[in-house]
Amino acid sequence: MKKSAVPAGIFLSLLLCLGARVHGQNAVSVGSPAPPLSIDEWIKGESFSRFDPGTVYLLEFWGTWCGPCVENIPRLSEIQRRFADQGLIVLGVASHEFKGREALAAFMKARGGTMAYRVAFDADQSMERDWDTGGLEGVTFRLPLSFVIDRNGRIAFVGHPEDKGMEHAIITALASK
């Protein structure tokens, strides 16, 4: 009796589907607890190791080479200035730095002064992987990608930093006690 082999393409598709299903179950989405921080290096501003209860955070994954990311720096700086006294902390996490730490250092030397918020480096992209959305809510992991973390450490927003829903989520999270 001859064994029937599963064609490689079907086998690979099956593995990808199963992987996506398992991965999607653990994906970050609105309402889920914020994954932990795993910063490789703090570049600018005061460091912190966890999301403190009672504080609202805006976390953005970005890259120095990403045009939309760079274009959002003034907006994120303005949001930090406007809501800081209400308890908001903005954190930009540089990831996907294809040219490494040197590219980030050069960028920060040239433009870091315009960033009125904290900046960290995710050198090995482990934090980015932990924060993967799994394609939920129409969001696949791409840069820039922002998350609002409410006072209870839960995700209140996932999306592009230009999405008007982000600011609404910040205001709502800041208003809750």
Residue pairs with C-beta under 8 A, 6 or more apart in sequence:
6 14
20 134
20 135
23 132
23 134
24 134
24 135
24 136
26 134
27 132
27 133
27 134
27 135
27 136
28 34
28 35
28 130
28 131
28 132
28 133
28 134
28 136
28 147
28 155
28 158
29 133
29 134
29 136
29 137
29 155
29 158
30 137
30 155
30 156
30 157
30 158
31 154
31 155
32 154
32 155
33 153
33 154
33 155
34 51
34 57
34 147
34 149
34 153
34 154
34 155
35 127
35 130
35 131
36 50
36 130
37 48
37 49
37 50
37 51
37 127
38 122
38 126
38 127
38 130
39 47
39 93
39 120
39 121
39 122
39 127
40 120
40 121
40 122
40 123
40 124
41 101
41 120
41 121
41 123
42 118
42 119
42 120
42 121
43 94
43 104
43 108
43 112
43 119
43 120
43 121
44 108
44 112
44 115
44 117
44 118
44 119
45 117
45 118
45 119
46 118
47 118
47 120
48 89
51 57
51 149
51 153
53 151
53 152
53 153
54 87
54 151
55 87
55 88
55 89
55 151
56 83
56 86
56 87
56 88
56 89
56 148
56 149
56 150
56 151
56 170
56 173
56 174
57 88
57 89
57 90
57 91
57 147
57 148
57 149
58 76
58 79
58 80
58 88
58 89
58 90
58 91
58 146
58 147
58 148
58 149
58 166
58 170
59 90
59 91
59 93
59 131
59 146
59 147
59 148
59 149
60 69
60 72
60 76
60 90
60 91
60 92
60 93
60 144
60 145
60 146
60 147
60 161
61 93
61 95
61 122
61 128
61 131
61 141
61 143
61 144
61 145
61 146
62 69
62 70
62 72
62 92
62 93
62 94
62 95
62 143
62 144
63 69
63 94
63 95
63 96
63 97
63 143
64 70
64 94
64 97
64 103
64 104
64 106
64 107
65 96
65 97
65 98
65 99
65 103
66 96
66 143
66 144
68 143
68 144
68 160
68 162
69 143
69 144
70 111
72 144
72 161
72 162
73 111
73 114
73 115
74 114
75 161
75 162
76 90
76 92
76 115
76 116
76 117
76 161
77 90
77 114
77 115
77 116
77 117
78 116
79 88
79 90
79 167
79 170
80 88
80 89
80 90
80 116
80 117
81 116
83 170
83 174
86 174
87 151
87 174
88 170
88 174
89 117
89 118
90 117
90 118
91 117
91 118
91 119
91 120
92 115
92 117
92 118
92 119
92 120
93 119
93 120
93 121
93 122
93 127
93 128
94 104
94 119
94 120
94 121
94 122
95 121
95 122
95 125
95 127
95 128
95 143
96 125
96 128
96 143
97 103
97 104
97 121
97 123
100 123
101 121
101 123
104 121
108 115
108 119
112 119
122 128
128 141
131 141
131 147
132 141
133 139
133 140
133 141
133 145
133 158
136 158
137 158
137 159
139 145
139 158
139 159
144 160
144 161
145 158
145 159
145 160
146 157
146 158
146 159
146 160
146 161
146 163
146 166
147 155
147 157
147 158
148 155
148 156
148 157
148 166
148 169
148 170
148 173
149 155
149 156
149 173
150 156
150 173
150 176
151 173
151 176
151 177
156 169
156 172
156 173
157 163
157 165
157 166
157 168
157 169
157 170
159 165
159 166
160 166
